[in-house]
Amino acid sequence: MNAVAKKITGILLISSLLISGCQFSSTPTTQVSATAMEQTGVPSLPPGEKLTASFRDERLPDMIGVARNEALQLFIHEDTAEIAVLHRDSGQIWRSNPENRAQDGIAAGINKDLLSSQTKLSFFNSLGQSSTVNSYTDSVGHRQVSYEPLPNGVRVNYQFGNNESSIEDLPVKISKERFEQKLLAQLDKTGQRALKIGYAEDKDEGVYVRIDKAMQGLQLSRALKALETAGYTSEDLELDHAEHGIEQERSGPRLFMLTMEYELEGEDLLVRVPASGIHFPEQYPVNSISVLDYFGAGSTSDQGSMLVPDGSGALIHFNNGKLQYPGYQQDIYGPDLTMKLREVNSSEAKARLPVFGLIREGGAFLGIIEEGAAAAVVNADVSGKLNSYNNVYPSFYVVNKSDVTLQASDMVRTLPKFQKKPTSSDFVVRYAFVGADKASYSGLAGLYRNYLVSTGGLPEMQASEGEPDIPFYLKLVGGMTTKKHMLGIPYDSTQALTTFEEAQQILTMLKEKQVSNIQVRYAGWFNGGLKHKLPDSIKVDGVLGGKKGMREFSDYAREAGIGFYPDVAVLNVHSKSGFRPTKEASRTLTQEPAALYPMDPARQRRDRDRLPSYVLSPNVLDHVTEEMLEELKPFQTDGLSLRDLAEQLNSDMNPKKLLDRTEAVQHVTRTLERIKQQATSVVAEGGNAYALPYVTSLTDAPMSSSQFKLEDEEIPFFQLVIHGSISYTGSPYNLTTYTNARQYVLKLIEYGASPYFTWFNAPNHVVKETDYDNLYAANYEQWIDLAAEMYNEVNEANQSFAGQPMISHDQLAEGVFRTTYANGRFVLVNYNDTSVHVENHTVEAQSYVTGGEQL
């Protein structure tokens, strides 16, 4: 084959892959049907009907009332589709869009339009480039909206876009000469300005390059009008693209449809985006959908805060002036490891709870993401950047995208690869409102706690007599797999770090030091140590003492009143022995098994020279769980420790058995339910909301936020929600970045948490330069005395709070906090280096005071 033939073959190969990479399986509920595409190319907008006013309110003169109950009234503006909710007790009005947005002195162009929008859609073209449409510019502005009454609210149908010219009618690149002579020279100053805003000069290449982000909304319309005025034709477009090697397929009309439903339910507003109401052309898959971006948004004259679920929780104050920092954006439940594998080590805390909120003078709301939380993102930003408002809102992934790099002959192309079917779940957000008396993060946490209790989202609180000791959490590492050599041939060997006998000795020493209510997670006890094989079959590692040693340790723990929780990892598979990654691992969008390479502690990057672990497909999770529980029965243990089931959530993009993240969570909760049926007590790492009903204790729970630059306060929202229902602790002290033990103790007391350590019996040097070098400071001998001192102090402080709901948390002064519990008891914590006098109490430097009458 000659060079020309090879090049032609390469072009054909890449072109065919480009086309195949954009295909979707046809699903009539979420895409334009074939019939509709043939007839009109778009789904038809439901005709709807003229709404009738059930009532009115003089404070909302342009709106009509469509639903009301004893707590709320719902209004809608038929010309703009904006809504408002009146909270009757407080008199507070919550608007979907700012009342005075027309007077915003900062917002311009598309950013001005977005203030009038209720939703925006981000979508891809066939090349994987992203664009957006919004309900004001692209739907209401074209009178493509209809309404249908619901029993307790209203349904709004939006059609986005039309058959008019689009950004695809603008050249991606155009030579400097043609831009200036063919276009600018033919236009007045208004037309010239429209093009100069949308194009940037590349002086090195001598061309002007289209700025897609600038070409939206009104600015796009102005640029298209300028080209029409200059006499720019489709032939000109083809000429410019050919000159610069631009390949751009012309697609059908970019028309989308979306339905939003608003209904009152008791004291709450339910906002639903049904999956069946999301339609898009096959050529333009929708990446994400936002919901009520500016609901309740605070202006520059308002005072208040936005609540975000970052780690333990954080507040972003209105108008904080942090204009140089990016907006807040976090995936609920952390990243999907089949989609977003961080190459660089990150200390970012995960968003464990699917909530967000806004607090202002006179009232507050809490947004609870009821359906679609696994595909949700919480977003927030402050005034002064794109507009004059402070806003917090959710968005949801519909179709994810990845990139695949192909090389044919001397040609290299990066092509998009899309999720084969859209997210299957409806997207539902519950907006719960409170008046001034509960307009605080503590008030919103109490509201969410009550919601979880009423819906079975938290385990029932167990009444206890007297004041039980708080737990002391200890993770003991049994063994690790290391490489050894025999006659020059490498083989895997399990090395003991803590045998069952040694573990018993450590626990006996702890008890002698007056440490009680010990809860032991025993990790690395079977199938090759800490990074064990798939737990569908279980063999206790002989170097630790084997099955006999484990049974004796279990008997010892039971007689000593020590909680014993054998630890298992289910979602991450660390060995290919007995595991087939091509069949049992989740697939990425590029159809490779999802692999997790370990972090290099020196470079803080993933080390791809080491063996990876794999993400278990949720499709096989049920089977693995049943096999694991059957294998565990002979050990007759009352508890189980879960390393990853409450910590991470992953999809499987295998097109033959695709499970998006909202479907995967159903498999995980079914697994947790099955485990709970067999194990009396369950300790889990992390604490994602869907796991809370099934656990008795949490380790590695969020005890701080990520401290993003935009945030102003770190708060214990997570603790306010679960204290009294689930015992918890943060990361093990000896493996944290704490350099001051006193600060750690004070944090445990302020947040109502328990001490936690990770230990082994072997000397520290045995893990040096191994896959376990993150355990560099885990030998128990250097920590046991400090651990006992910590426990006894924290136990004395927190004992009267154990089992009690945490009802409020307040900052009284810089570095001074008060935490109050349902039984009337409280603690004042002073982190400062000097004593303070607050609320008739003197709190010494780096100390605390407990008080309050026992109710």
N, C-alpha and C positions, 0 to 999 in steps of 0.2 A: 504494500500500500504506500503510495507516494505521500509527500508532505501535505499537498492540497487535500487529498482524500482523507487523510487523518484529521485534518482541521475540520472538514465538513462533517465527518463522523462525530467529532467532539461536540460541535455545535448542535447537531441533532440529538445527541445523548443528553446534553445539558438542557436543551429545550424541552425534551420529553419529560425529564425529571422536574423541570420547573412547573410544567402543567400538572403532573401527577402529585407534586407536593402541595397543590392547592385544592385537591379534591376533598369533598365532604360526603359522608354517607347521608342519604336523603332521609330526613325526618320531618314528616308533615306538620308536626306541632311547632317546630322551631325554625323552619325555613320556608321560603316561598315555594308553594307546591308547583309541580310541573305544569299543571293546567293553568294556574294563575300566571306563571312566567310566560307561557305561550300566548295567553290572551292579552295581558297588560304589562307583563314584566315586573309587576309589583303585587303584593297582597292588597286586597281591597280594604279600605278604611271602613269599619262598621259605621252605618249611617247615624247611629245614636239618636238622640231626641232632645228637644228643648227642655231644659230643666225648669221646674216650677219652684218658686220660693216657698218654703214651709214657714219661714220666719225671717226677720231681718234684725240688724243691730245698727244703731246710728253711728257707732264707731267704725263700722265697715260699710260705708254707704254704697260702694260699687259691687258688693258681694251679696250673694243670696244664701240663706241657710238651707242646708240639705239634710241634716241629721242632728239630733240632740238627745241627750239623756240627762240624768240628774247631775252628772259631773262635768260634761263637756258639750260644746256646740261646734258643729263643723260647717264652714262656709266655703264657697268657691266663687271665683270670678270667671264668668264664661268667656270673656274676651281674651284673657291671658292664661287661663287654666291654673292660676295660683290659688292656693287654699289658705285658710286660717282656722285655728282652733282656739276657742274661748274656754279657758279654765274657770269655771263658774265660781268656785270658792274664793279664788284669789283675784279674779277679774283680769288676769293676765291673758294677753292675746299673743298667740304664737303663729307667725306667718311663714309660709314657705319661701317667700321672697321679701327682701327688705322694703319697707314702706316708702322710704325716701330715696330709692336707688336712682331715680332720674336726676337727682341733684348731686350724685357722686362726682367729686372733682378729680378723682384719680383714674377711675375706670374709663376706658375708651375702646371703641371698636368691638371686637368679639368679647372682651372682658366686660363691657357694659351690657352686652346681650346676655351673658351668662348669669348676671344678677337677676334676670327675669325668667330664667330657665328652672324647670323642676327636675330635669334629668339630662345627662349628656351620654352619648355613646362614643366609645373609641373603637375604631375598626381598622382592619388591614386591607391593603390591596394585594394583588397577586404577587407583588415583589416583596411583601412583608412590611411595606411602609405604612405608618400609622397616621390616621386623620381622625377628626372628631366632628360630630354634629350635636346640636343641642335642641331642646324642645322649643325654645323661643325663636331662634333664628331660622331653624329648618323645619318647624312644624306649625307653631302658632302664627308665625310671620307669614305663612302661606295659607292660613286658615285650614290647615290639615289636622284638625282635632275634633273629636266627637265625644259625647257624654252619654252615659247610661246610669240611671238611678239604681242603687243597691238598697237592700232593706235598712241598713244603718249607715249609708254613705253614698259614694259615687264612684263610678268607673270612668277613667279618662283614657281614650285611645289616641295615640299620636302616630302620625305618619311623617317621617323625616325625608327631606330631599324632594327633588322633582326631576323632570327630564331636561332641565336647563344645563348650560355649560358648567363644567366643573374644573377643578385644579388640573385635571388631565389635559385640558385644552390650553394650558400654559406651558411653554417650553421649559424643560428641566435645566438646560444650558443654552445659551445663545452668545454668539461672538460679540465682543465689545463693539465692533464696527456695526453689526446689524442691530444691536440693541439701541445704539445711539442714533443711527441714521434711519433704520426701518421703523423704529418705534418712537423714541423720544422726540425726534425731529418733527413728527407728525402730530404731536399732542400739545395741549395747553399745559399750564403749570399744574393743574389739578390731576390731569392724566399722568404727567411725568412723576408727580409725587406718589401716585398709587403704585407705579411700577418700581420706583426707587425703594419704597418700603418693602416690597416683596422680593427684591433681587439684591444680591451682594456681589460686588466685583471681586473676581479672582485675578489679581494683576499678573501673577506668574503664568497663568494659562491664557490670559487675555480674553476672559469670558465673564459673563454674568451668570450667577447660579441662583436658582429659585430657592427661596426660604419658605419651606412648607409650613412651618409654625406661624409665619406671618400671614399666610394665605388662607384665612378662615373668615367666615362670616361676612361682615360688611366690607372688609378689606379685600377679600376674594372677589366679591361682586364688582368693586371698583377697578380691580386689575383686569378682570374679564371685559368690562366696559371699555377700558383704555385700549386693549388689544383690538376690540371690534372697531373703535374709532380710528385706530391707526391702519386699519385694513389688513390686519394679520389673519391669514387663512389657514385651513387645515393643511394645505400644501406647504405653507411656510413652516408649520409645526413639524411635518415629516422631514423637511429639508434640514432644519436645525438639529433634530434628533439624529439624523443620519450623519451629519457633519461631526457630531461629538460621540458617536457610538452608543446612543441611548436606545435601549430596547424597552418599549412601553406598550403593553397590550391595551387596546381599547376594550373596556368592559361595558356591560349593560348599565342601565340607570342605577345610581346608588340610592336606592330607596329602602327604608327600614320602617318597621312598625313595632311599637311597644305599648303595652297597656299598664297603667298604674291604677290600683284600687285603694281608696281611702274609706275606712270604716271605723266607727266608734265601737269600742268594746269596754263597757264599764268605765273606768277612769282613764282609759288609754286610747290612743289612736293607732290603728293597725294600717300599715302601708305595705301593700303587696304588689310585686312585679311577677305575674304568673309566667312560668316558662313557656306555657302555650301561647302567650301573647307577644313573644319575642320573635320577630321575623327579619331575615336579612338575605340578600342575594348570595348565592354560592360564591361569587367572586369577591365578596366583601365581608368576610367573617367578623363578627363583633367580638372585640377583645374584652371590653368591660363596660359596665353600666353603672352610673352613679345615681344615688337616690337623695333628692332634696338637699342639694349642696349648700343652700343658704337658709335652711330651716332654723328660725330663731336667731339668726346671725346678729352679733352685737356691733354697733356702730362705734365711731371714734369718740362719741360722747357718752357711751355706755361703760359701766364698770361690771366686770364679771370674769369668768374663767371658762375654759373648755377642759373637760375631763377626757383623757385618753387612756387606753388600757395597756400602756407600755409597762411591762413587768408588774410590779406591785401597784402601779398607777401613777399618773402624773397630771399636773395642771399646767395649762398654758394660759396666761393672763391676757385679757383683752389689751390690745394696743401696747404691747410690751416693747415695741420699737426694735425688735430683732429682725430687721429687714434683710440683713446680709446672710441669714441662715435659711436653709431649705425648709419647706413645709414638712409637717409630720405626716408620715405614711408607714403603716405597718400591716402586714398580713395577720389576720386572726389565726392563732395556733402556730405561728411561726412559718418558715418556708416549707414548701412541699419539696422534699429531697429528690423527687424525680424531675423537678422543674428548675429549682433555684439552689444549686449547690455552691456555697460560698468557697471560693478558692483561697481567700485570706481569712485568717482567724478573726473572729469578731466577738466583742463582749456585749453585743446588743441583747437586751432582755426580750423575751417573747411576750406577745399579747395573749395571755391565757384565757381571758374572759371576753365574750363577744358583745361588748358594750361600749358606749361613748356617751358623753353628756355635755350639757351647757348650763352654766349657773350664772344668773344675773340678779340684779336687785328686784326683789318681789317674787321670784320664782325660779324654777329650774326644770329641765327635762332630762330623762335618762332614755337613751336609745338602746333597746335590747334586740339584737339580731337573732330572730327566732328560727328562721329557715335560711339556708344558704350560708351559714356562718363560716363553714369550712372553705368557702370561695370568696370570703369577704376581706376587704381592706378598710381600715379606718384612716381617714384623712383629716387634717386640720391645718389652718394657717391664720395668720394675724393680719390686721389692717395695715395699709401703707405700701403694699407691694403691687398688686394688680387692681385693688379696689380699696374702699374704705371700711371693709367689714371683716369681722373675726368669725370664722365658720368651722364647723366640724360635721362630718357626714360619712356615710359608708359608700363603698363601691363594690362591685362584684365581678369576678372573672367569668366570662362566658366561653370564650375560645382562647386557649393559650397557644403561643407560638415559640418555636425554637428555630435554630439555623443549622443547616448542614452544608459543609464545604465539599465541593466536588472538583475533581481535577481530571480533565480529559486532554491528552496530549500536552500542549503548552498552555492550556486555558484553565484558569481557576475561577470558580464561581461560588458564591455563598447564596444558598436558596432557602426560602422559608419552609418550615414544616409545621403544619397546623394540627391542632387537636381534631380528631376525626368526627366527634359529635359534641355539641355544646353541653355545658353544665346542665344536668337534668333537673335540678331543684328550682322551686320557686324562690324568690328573694323576698323575705318578710322582715320588716322592722317594726317593733312595738315602741311607740313613744309614750312614756309614762311621765305625768306632770305632777309637780308639787308646788305648794305655795311658799311664802317667805320663811315659814317656820322650819321647813326642811330643805331650804335652798342652800345646800352645802354638800361636799363630797361624802360626808358621813350620812346625811339624809338620803342621798341617792344610793349609797351602799346598803342602807337598811331597806330601802325599797326593793333593790335587787335581791337581797337575802330573802325577803318575804316572798318575792316572786318565785325564787328557786325552791323554797320550802313548799309552796302551794302547788308547784308543778312537778315535784319529785326530783328536782335538780340538786338537792343536797340530802345526805343521809339523815335519818331521824336522830335527834340528839338523845344520848343515853343519860338518864338521870343517875347520879352517883351520890352516895352518902358521904358527908364530911367534905374535906378538901383533899382530893387525891394528889399524889406527887405528879409533877409534870414528867413527860417522857425524857429519857436521855437516848438520843439516836446514835447508833454506831454501825458503820459499815465495815465489816471485816473482809479482807481480800484473801481468799483461800489459795488459789494457785494461778500460774500464768504459763502460757505456752512459749517455749524458747527453742531456738535452733541449736542442735548439737550435731557433732560429726562422729562417725565411726568409719575408720579406714578411709577417711576423706569424703565419705558420703553423708550429706546433710539429712537430718530427720528431725521431726517435731518431738519435743519432750515436755511434759508438764512438770514444772518446778513448784514445790510447795512454798508459799509465803506465810500461811497460817494453817497449821493442821487443826483438826477438831479438838485434839487434846490441848494444843496451845491456846486455842480460842477459849476453852473452858478456864484455863489458868488466867487469861486476861480478864475475863468476866468476874472471876472470883476476886481478883485484886480490886476491881472497880467496886464491887459490893463491900469489900472491906473498907473502902474509902467513903462509904456512906452514899454511894450513887445507887439510886433505886429506879424502878419502872424503866429498866433498860430494854430498848427495842433494837434487836440486832438484824441487820440485813447481811446475810452471808453470801458474798459474791464469789464467783470463780470456784464453785464446788463440784462441777460435773462437766463431762464432755470436753475436757482439755483446758479448764481454767476460765479466767475472766472473759476471754474472747472465745466462748464455747461454740460448739457445733449447734446446728438446728435442734431445738429441744423436743422434736417429735419422738425421740428416744433418749433415755437418760441413763447414764452410767456415772456413779459417783467416782471421782478421781481417787485412785488407790493411794497416791502419795500423801493425801490428806487424812487417810484412815479408812477409806472405802465406806461401803454401806454400813458396816458394823460401827465404825467411828461416828458416822452421821447419826445413827439411831441413838447411840449413847449420848451424844451431844444434845440431841433433841430431848431426851429424857431429863438430862441435867437442867436444861433451860426451863422445861415445864415445872420441875420440882422447885427451881429457884425463883419462879415467878418472872422469868425473862421472856420477852417476846422474841420468837425465832422465825425469821422470814427468809427462806432460801430464795436467792435472787435469780431471775431469768430475764434474758433479752429475747424478744420475739420478733420485733419489726426489723431489727438489723441482724443479719447473718454474717458471722465473722469467719466462717470456714466453709470451703466448698465441699468438704467431706460429707457425703450424704445429701448434698444440696446441688441442684442443677440451675445455675443462674439463668440460662436461656429459657427455662420453663417456669421457674418458681420465683424469680426476681421480678419486680416491677420494671416496666419498660419506660424509657424516656421518650420524648416526642420523636427523636431520631432513631427509635427502635433498638437502642442498645440497653442491656441490663443496667439498671441504676446502681452505680458503684460509688462507694464512699471511701476515698483515700484518707489515711490518717494525716493529722497535722504534724508538720515538722516544728518542734518547739523553738528551734533556733531561728528559722526563717519566718515563722508564723504563717506558713503557707502549706497547702496540701503537698504531700510527698508522693509523687506518682511512681517512684521507684520501689515503694513498699506495696505489700499485698493489700487490696481493698476489702472492705466488707460490702454487703449487698443489701438493698432494700427489699424486704419480703413483700411479694404481691399480696394485697388484701384479698385477692381471689382465693388464695390457699390458706388464709389466716384461720378460718373455721376448722379446717382439717388439722392443721398443726396444733391448734389449741386443744382439740379433743384428744389427740395422741399424747400431748404433754400432760394433761390432767390425768389421763389413765396411767401414765408412767409414774406420776407423783403419788398415786394412791397408796402404794406399799409403805411410803415413808411416814404416813399418818401425821403430817405436820399440820398445825392449825392455821398457819399463816403463809403468805406468799409475797415476795417482793418483785415488783414489775419495773424493769429498768426503762422501758421505752413506750409502753402502751398509753401512758398518760402524758407523754412528753413530746411526741411527734405524730404527724399525720401525713400520709403520703398516698398519692393516686397510683394508678397503673394505666399507662397510655398505650398498652398493647391493643391495636384496633380490633382484634378478634374477641377480646374480653375486656374492653375499656371500662374502667371505673374511675370517674372523676372524684375529686376530694369529698364532695357532699355524699357520694355513694360509699366511699371508703369509710367514712365515719360510722355508717350503719354497721359495717362489718366489725369495726373496732368496739363499738358499744355492745354488740352481741357477744363478742369475745369476753369483754369485761363482766357482763352479766353471767356468763357461764362460769368464769373464774370465781366470782363472788358466791355462786351457789355451792362451790366445793370448799373454798377457803373461808374460814371464820373471819380472819382479818387480812386486809390487803394494804401493804405499804407501796406507794408508787412515787417515782420521780416526776417532777414537773407540776402537773395540775391543770391540764386543759379542761375546760368547763364540762365537756361531755363525759369525762371520767369521774367527776366528783361524786355522783351517786353511788359509786361502786367501791370507794376506798375508805379506809379508816384513818390513814395517816399519809402525809406527804413529806418527802424529803426534796431538797433542791427546789423548793417553792420560791417564787419571786419575792425577794426581800428588798429590792430596789428597782428603780427604773433604769433605762439606758442612759439617762441624763443627756438626751439630745439637746443641742444648743438652743433650740426654740422653746424648750420646756422651762418652767419657772419653779415648780415645786414637785418634790417626790412625796407621794402619799401612800399609806397602807390600805388602799381600796380593796385589794385582794383579801387582806387579813380581816377587814371590817365585814366582808361578806361571809367568810368560812369559819371564823373563830367560834368555837362552841359546838360546831358540827364535825369538824375534821381537825385533828392535831397536825401540826406542821413544823418544819424547820427549813432553813435555807441551805446553802452549800456547806460542806464540811469545813470547819474553821481552819484546820491545818492545811487545806488545799486552796484557801481563798487568798485574796490580795491584802487582807487585813494585816497591818503591822502593829496594831495596838489592840491587845486583848480586851482592854477596857471598853473601847468603842464597840467591839463585837457584843460584849455583855449588855451594854446599854441598848443596843439595837434589838436584842432578843427581848428585853424587858419592855421597850416601847412598842414592839410589834406583837407581843404575846406569843413568842416562839420559844422553841426548845434548843438546847445545845446539840451539836452534831459533829462527829469526827469520822474520818476514814483511817483505818489502821491495818497493819499487818505485823507479824511477829519477826520476820526476817530483817536483817540490817538494810538500811536504805540503799546501800551501794548495789544490791542485787538487781535493782530495776534500772540502773544507769545504762544508757545506750541500748535500751530495749524499746519495744513498742509500748512499754508501760512507764516511761520515764516521767510522765505527768504525776506519778505517785512518789516523787522524789523525797517527800517528807512525811512518810506514812508509818514509820516504825513507832510502835505504841509507847515505847519507854520514855521518849522525850516529851510526850504529851499527857500521860495519864494523870500526873499530879495536877496540872493546870486544868484538865478536863473536870476532875473532881471538884476543884475550887469553883470553877464556872458553874457547874451544875448546882451545887449547894446554894450558891448565891441566887441564881436565876430561879431555882425552885422556890426558895423562900419568898422571892418577890412575886412570882407569877402563880403560885399555888392557889391563892384565893380567886383567881380569874379562870382557872381551868374549867372547861365545860360551859363557860358563860359566853353569850354573844357579846362581841365588841360593838358598842352602840355609838361611840363617837371618838374622834381623834382631832386634836386642835394644836396648832402652833401658837404658844402664848407669847413667845419672844424669840429672838434669834438664838437658835440652838436649844430651845426649851419647848417640850411637848407634853401634852396631857392625853392619856388614853383612858376611856371610861367604859365600864362593863355593865351588863344588864342587872347585876346584883347590887349595884350602887357603889362598887369599889372602883378606885381609879389609881393611876400611877402618874407622877410627874417626873420627867427625865430631863436632866441638864447635861448637855454635851460640852458645855463651855469649860474653860480652864479657871473660871472664877465662880463663886457661889452666886445664886440669884434668889430673890424673894418674890414669889408669885402666889396668888390666891391664898394668902395668909400662911404660906409655907416657905421656909428657907431650904433650898435644895443646894447641897454642897457641890463643889466643882466635880464634874464627871461622875455624878451620882444620881440618885433618884429618891423619891419619897412616895410611899403608898398611903392611901387613906380612903375615906368614905365609909358610910354606914352599911353594914351587910343587910340587904333587903330580904 
